[in-house]
Amino acid sequence: MDRTSEAAAGVNEKPVSLAEIALLFLKLGTIAFGGPAAHVAMMEDEFVRRRKWLTRQEFLDRLGASNLIPGPSSTEMAIHIGFSKRGWPGLIVAGCCFIVPAAVLVSVIAAVYVRYGSLPRVEHILYAVKPVVIAVVAQAFWSLGRSAVKSVWLAVIGVICVVAYFLHTRELVLLAVAGIAAAAPVLARTHHKAAVLLLAPMAAAASKPDAVPFGLSRLFLTFLKIGSVLFGSGYVLLAFLRSDFVDHLHWLTEKQLLDAVAVGQVTPGPVFTTATFIGYIVGGTRGAAVATVAIFLPAFILVAASGPLIPRIRRSAIAGAFLDGVIVGSLALMGVVAWQLGRAAIIDVTTVAIALVSAILLFRFRVNSAWLVIGAAVVGWVL
């Protein structure tokens, strides 16, 4: 059986309605705590293992593609999945439904923040939810890793990526090198001379004057630029936000920026809803809407442009090997994120117990990760 036949074997071919796509991504957008790695883990659980909308290889291919373009990778995964099931309508519905719950929640928190000057206390809920997130990421890492690491050479590439990450190599460079390293043996066997072309982030805007008066158009363009060029984690997002909104525009203080990033990290859904919080602080409800649309708009465009290319990439031995390398690099980053988050989340006997119970329920009994997150939130509230 060839790769195409294998890919089709485990897929549920039953037509998927837009209403079903909307409901599932609204649910994920409401309970997907823990950042992109956890979001990807929940999507793998929902759409590969449970509903079989995609094979594991198709899921990995889209994960690799999402990591090679700017923007929020988990949101781009949602858009990819919607596009694969229902085309353009599915693309829009999946992406919007994944974003909207978090954007609404962040706007409410921002309104409270503007009125009272501080953040609501949510530490007790996060205390219990974070160990569950670690278990969810570990389960997805194990599941996806078994499919992605197809050779000893790919395993070596994954280890090299982990080492390079701790040496502070930029994520995009790491993924590019992983892809080139994976494609090199294929190039050697086929005696082709080829160059791997990567889309580099567009140059940042020209230097900006200090103390720029607030305007919705400037807010839109600033977040549109960030969404178009940003590769990497929420910490990279912090650097972009500080440069634009604190240093150049002077629309935020350092404290407001850190509070905004904290809200983006602790609320469910995309971390990029940090933009929603900032938009509300500087421009009220209209500012929140403008900022949210601007930072996520490039993701919809880039996924629509890159999505149809994935099957073609898989038909090329060299391009397919390159994508395999990118996938392994992406999983290496996912594993590092899980380890880093675990050090901060699993801190005492209670959190160790929550993490172990969650892991057993996930690995052994295949309990839906959404229920584990909800249950942990209730436990945290009670504690």
N, C-alpha and C positions, 0 to 999 in steps of 0.2 A: 504493500500500500504506500503510495507516494505521500509527500507532505500535505498536499492539498486535500487528499482523501482523508488523511488523519485529522486534519483541521476541521473537516466537516462532520466527522463521525460523532463527536460529542455535543453538537450544537442543537439546541431546541429550535426547530424551524417554524414553530407556531408564530403567526403574525402578532406583533406587539402594538398595542394601541398607544396613542399619544397620552391618553388619560393614565394608563399604567406607568408610562415613563415619568409623567408628572408626579404621580403619587409616590413612586419609589425615590425619586431624587428630592422631593420635598421632605420625605422621611430622613434620608441621608443628610440633607442639609441641616436638619433639626438636631440630629443626635451625633453627628460626626465630629467629636472632640479629638484633640491630639495632634493636629497639624497634618500636612500632606501625606506623610508615611502611614499614619493611621487611616486617613481617608482612602488611600489606595488599597489598604488591607481590607477595609469594609466593602469596597467595590468588588474586589476579587472574591470575597465571600458571597456577596449578593448575586453577582452576574456571571461568575464562572462556576462556582461550586453548586449554588442553589438553583439558579434559574437557567443556567447553561445558555445564556445569550451569546457568549463568546467562548472559544476554546482558550486554554491557558496560553497557548502560543500567540493567538490573536491579541489577548489582553497584554502580554509582554511586549508585543510589537508596538502597540499604542502607548504603552508606558515609556518605551524607548523614544518614540517620536515626541511625546510630550516633554521629555527632558531635553530634547534638542532644540526646542523653540522657546522664546521668552514667555514669561507669564507664569501663573499659578498652575503647577503640574496636575494637582488633583482636580481642579476645575476643568482643565483641558481633557483629563481622562473622562470626566462626566460628559463633556461635549462630544468627544470621540465616540463614546458608547451610544449616545442619543443619535448621532449621525449614522452609525453603523446599522441601527435598527430601523430608523424612519427618515433618513436623509436630512434635508434642510429643516423641516419642521421639528424633527427629533433633536437636531443640534441645538436649536433655539430653546425648546422646551426643557431639555435636560440641563443645559447650562443655567438658564434663568431659575429653574426650580431648585437647583443646588445652591445658588447664590442668595436668593431672596430671604429664606429664613434667617440666615446669619446677618444679612444687611438690616433687616427689620429689628432683630434683637440688639444689634450694635447701636442702631439709631436710638432705641429706647434707653440704653445705658448712657449714650452720649447726652441725651436730654436730661437725665438725672445728674450726670456729671456737670453739665453747664449750670444747672440750678443750684447744686449743693457743693460743687468744687472738689468732689472726691468720688472714688469708685465704689460701687456696691460690694459688700463682702461676700466672696464666693469661695474662699479658701477651703471651707469644710467640704464642699461638693467636689472640688478639684482634687483634694487629698485622696478621695476614694476612687475617682474616675481615672486618674493617671495610671495606677497599676494595671487597670483593665486595658487601657490603651497599649501599654507595653506588651501585654499578652497577645492582643490582636495583631500588633505589628510583627511579633515573633512568629505567630502562626502563618501570616501571609508571607513573611520572609522565607520560612521553611518550604511552604507550598510552591511559591514562585521559583525559589532557588533550585529545587529539584528539576524543574523544567528548563530553566535558563542555563544552568551549568552543564553543557553538553559534552565537554571534553576537559582533560587535565589543563590544557592551555587556557581555556576560559576561566577555570578555577584560579590559575596563577594570576591572570589579569585581574580578577576580583580582589585577590590579596594585595596586589600592587596598588589598586585603587584605594584600598583602605589605608595603606601606608602613605600614599600621596595625599590623601585627605588630611591626615594628621600632620603632614608637613606643610599644611596651609595652601595646597594647590587649589586653584579656582575650579569650581564645579564643571564649568563648560570645558575647560582645558582637560580636566580629568576624563570626562566622557568622550571627548574627541580622541585622546590618546588611546583609550580603551577600544574604541571602534577601529582605529588604525591598526592597533596591535592584533586584533582579532582577524582583520582582513588580510594582514601580511602573509600568512601561510597560503591562503587561497591565491593571492597574487603570485607567490613563488611557484606554486604548482602549475598555474595556467600560463605563466610567462607573460602576463599582461603588464604593461606599464600604465599605471593609473594614478591619478591624484584624488585625494579625498577632499571634497569641497565642503566647507562649513559656512553657514550664514553667520557672520559676525554681528554683534549688536550694533545698531546704528549709533553714530556719534552723538554724544550728549549735546544739548542745546548750547548755543553760544553763551558766554558769560552774562550773568544777569545783574542788573543794578540792585542796590540795597533798598530795603524798605519799600517794596512794590505795593501799591494800593490793592486791596482785595477786589477781585472780579471773578464772576463765574466762568468767563471764557478762559482766563488765565488758569483757574483751578482745573478746568477740563483739560487744557493742553498739557499742564504739568503732569497730571496723573496718566494721561494718554501716553506721554513719553516714557514714564516709569513702566507702565504695562507693556510697552513695546520693546524695551531693552533689558529688562531685569531677568537675569538667570540666577538660580540659587535659592537660598533659604530666606526665612523671615529676617535673619540678621543682616543679609544683604539689603533687604527692603528697608531696614532701619537706616542703613548708610545713605540710601537714596533719599529717604524722607528728611533726614537731618540736613543733608546738603541743600535740598530745595526749600523746605518749609521753615527751617531754623536759620541757616546761614545766609541764604540769598533773599528769600521773600520776607523773612521775619514775621511770618503769620503765626508761628507757634513758639512757645518756650520749650526748653529742654524737658521740663517736667511733663508738659502736655504731650509731647512726642512719646516719651516713655510710657505714659498712661495709655496712649492710643495703641501702641504696640502690644502692651499687656492685654488690653481688651481683645485685640485680634487673636492673641495666642490662646486665651482662656475660653472664648466663645466657640460654639460649634461652627462647622463650615469652613470656607476658605480663610486663611490668615490675611489675605489681601483685603478683607473687610475692614482692616485698619484704616483704609482710605475712607470708608463710610464715616467712621468716628471723626477723623480729621475734617472731612467735609462738613459735618454737622457743627463742629466747634467753630469753624471759620465762616460758615454760610448758612447755618440752620438746616431745615428740612431740604430746601432746594440744593444747598451745598452738598448734603449727604447723597442725594440722588445723582447729582452731576459727577461727583467723585467716584461713586460706585460704577456708573456706566463707563466712565473714562478708563479706569484701570483694568476693567474686565473686557472691554470691547476688542482689544488686540487679540485676546485668546480665541474669541469666536472666529475672527478673520483668519488667524494662523492655522487653526485646526481645520477649517473649511478648505484652506489651500493645501495643507499637507496630508489630510486624511486619504484622498484618493490615490496618493503616491505609495502608500504602504504596501498594497498587494504587488505593485510593480517592483518595489525594493526586494520583496521576498523571492521574486522570480529570477533575480540576478544573484549569482553565487557570491560575487564580491560585495555587493551592497547588502545582501542578507547577512554575510559574515560581519560586516561593519555594524549592522544593527544588533547582532548578537552581542558584540562587544559593548555597545552602548547600554544594552539591557543589563549585562553583568555589572557594568560600572554603576548603573542606577540602583541595582540591588545592593551593591557594596555601600553606597551612600545611605540607603535605607537601613542597612544593618548598623552602620555607625550611629545614625540618628536614634535607633532603638536603644543602643547601648548608652548613649549620652542621656537620653530621656530617662532610662531606667535608673541611672545613678541618682538622678534628682527626684524620681518618683517613688522608688522603693527604698524607704528610709527607716522603717521600724517593723516590728513583728506584725502589726495590723496590715500594713501595705504588702509585706511579703505574703501573708495569707491570702489577701485579695488577688494578688498576681498569680499565685499557685492555683487557687480555685478556678480563676478565669481560664488559665492555660489548660487545666484538665477538662473543663466544660467545652472549650474550643477544639482541642486536639482529639479528645476521646469521644465526646458526645455531640459534636458539631452544633452546639447551641449558637443561635444567631447573635452576632456581636452587638447588634443594636440593643437586645434585651440585657446584655451584660452591662453596657454603658448606663442604661436607664436604672438597672438595679443598683449599680455602684453609686449613682447620684443619690438615690433614695437612702442608701446606707450612710453616705456622707452627710446628708441632711440630718438624719437621726442622730448620728454621732456628734 
